[in-house]
Every structure is written in C-alpha cells, then in structure tokens.
Amino acid sequence: MKAYERAGFRAAGTLREAGYWLGQVCDELVMDALARDFTGPSAVRALVDPERG
C-alpha cells in the first residue's frame, strides 16, 4: 500500500470480505490514480515522443 501511495495512488474504497489471505477471509483495498493528479512531465510520453515529453 505504501508503494502505491508513493507512486501517487489513493485509497478509493474497501471491498469487505472480498478476498482470502492465508486461508482467512479479508478485505480488499481498491486504489486508483487520475491523470489530473499528475501535473509533471510524462515519462511515458517522453519515451514514445521525445519532442512532446
């Protein structure tokens, strides 16, 4: 979860008792990120089209 947060993702919700961990029922956390949350240059665009990066 911390790695996702450092990458810019945020918690979007919890799916209660939606999964299993070590044979036990557990909740699943849903995380998301929106393009508008990332205002800097695009690393992907720079690789695909260096002039627009």
MOFENBEL-V643010 format. One record per helix or strand. SS is the DSSP state (helix for helix, strand for strand). FROM is the first residue (numbers start at 1). LEN is the number of residues. If there is no record, write none. Layout:
BEGIN
SS/FROM/LEN
SS/FROM/LEN
END
This chain:
BEGIN
helix/2/5
strand/10/12
strand/24/9
helix/35/3
helix/43/6
END
